[in-house]
Amino acid sequence: MTPPEAPEDGNNQPRVKPPAASVCAPKTLTVLQNRADFLQAARSKRQGTASMMVQARKRGTDEAPGIRVGFTCSKKVGNAVARNRAKRRLREAARAVLSVQGRAGWDYVLIGRAEVTAARPFDALKDDLRYALRKLHGGK
């Protein structure tokens, strides 16, 4: 079964459908999946904020290009529902912030905090990530 097409837009020509998803993201994010990548990030720089811990590692020139990001939440965050909610919120914050302020050639791991990541207002969550990036990259 194929997904439904995007609805016709009154501004477009008849029978021409706009794309269902935005294709104008400044930088694409690749998701970390290998345990070794998470462990390398854990041995590198880290910055804590009120709602998350951010680990960052500059990759070597021989490794994959672009921005890579990973997400994790321990069982301290709560049951599976709470952990998944926290990770979804971290993914959306990363998509909004890292695609603009992240640096190519870096790995980032966002770690959720118990009872805070899922409950913090989303704008504050994004501000926390921006703050962590400024600190990790030497800004003020």
C-alpha positions in Angstrom: 0.0 0.0 0.0 1.4 3.4 -1.0 1.1 6.4 1.3 -1.4 9.1 0.3 -0.2 12.0 -1.8 0.1 15.5 -0.4 -3.1 17.5 -0.9 -3.2 19.9 -3.8 -2.2 23.4 -3.0 -4.2 26.3 -4.4 -1.0 28.1 -5.4 0.3 25.3 -7.5 -0.8 24.4 -11.0 -3.7 22.0 -11.3 -2.8 18.4 -10.8 0.7 19.4 -9.5 1.1 18.2 -5.9 3.7 19.8 -3.5 6.2 17.5 -1.8 4.8 15.9 1.4 8.0 16.7 3.3 10.3 19.7 3.4 13.4 19.2 1.3 15.2 22.4 2.4 17.0 21.3 5.6 20.4 23.0 5.8 22.4 20.0 6.9 21.3 16.3 7.1 21.7 14.3 10.2 22.8 10.7 10.3 21.8 8.6 13.3 24.5 6.7 15.2 23.7 3.0 15.5 27.0 1.3 16.5 27.9 0.9 20.1 31.5 1.7 19.3 30.5 5.2 18.1 28.6 5.8 21.3 31.6 4.7 23.4 34.0 7.0 21.4 31.6 10.0 22.1 31.5 9.0 25.8 35.3 9.4 26.0 35.2 12.9 24.4 33.8 16.3 25.4 30.5 16.5 27.4 28.3 19.2 28.6 25.3 18.9 31.0 22.2 21.0 30.9 19.0 21.0 32.9 17.3 18.7 30.5 20.0 16.5 28.9 23.6 15.6 28.7 25.4 16.2 25.4 28.5 14.4 24.4 30.4 15.5 21.3 33.4 14.2 19.4 35.2 15.5 16.4 35.7 12.7 13.9 38.9 12.1 12.0 39.2 13.0 8.3 39.0 9.4 7.2 35.6 8.9 8.8 32.1 9.6 7.4 31.3 13.2 6.5 28.4 15.2 7.9 26.8 15.4 11.3 26.0 12.2 13.2 23.8 12.1 16.2 22.7 9.4 18.7 20.1 9.3 21.4 19.9 7.3 24.6 17.9 7.2 27.8 18.6 4.9 30.7 16.0 3.1 32.8 16.3 5.9 35.3 14.2 8.0 32.9 11.3 5.6 33.4 9.5 2.8 31.7 9.7 2.2 28.0 6.9 4.7 27.3 8.7 7.5 29.2 12.1 6.6 27.6 10.6 6.7 24.1 8.8 10.0 24.7 12.1 11.5 26.0 14.0 10.2 22.9 11.3 11.5 20.5 11.6 15.0 22.1 15.5 14.8 21.9 15.2 13.8 18.2 13.0 16.8 17.3 15.3 19.2 19.3 18.3 17.8 17.4 16.6 18.1 14.1 15.8 21.7 14.8 19.1 22.8 16.4 21.9 20.5 15.1 20.9 21.0 11.4 21.6 24.7 11.9 24.3 24.9 14.6 25.9 21.5 14.5 29.3 21.2 12.9 30.1 18.8 10.0 32.5 16.1 11.0 31.2 15.8 14.6 29.3 13.1 16.4 26.8 14.2 19.1 25.1 11.9 21.6 22.1 13.3 23.5 21.3 11.6 26.8 17.9 12.1 28.4 17.5 13.0 32.1 15.0 11.4 34.5 11.6 13.3 34.8 13.0 16.4 33.1 13.5 15.7 29.4 9.9 14.6 28.8 8.4 17.4 30.9 10.5 20.4 30.0 8.9 22.9 27.6 10.1 22.3 24.0 11.6 25.8 23.5 13.6 25.4 26.7 14.8 22.0 25.5 16.1 23.5 22.3 17.7 26.4 24.3 19.5 23.8 26.4 20.9 22.1 23.3 22.0 25.5 21.9 23.7 26.3 25.2 25.5 22.9 25.3 26.7 23.4 21.7 28.1 26.8 22.5 30.0 25.4 25.5 31.3 22.3 23.6 32.5 24.4 20.6 34.2 27.0 22.8 31.7 29.8 22.3 30.4 32.1 25.0 
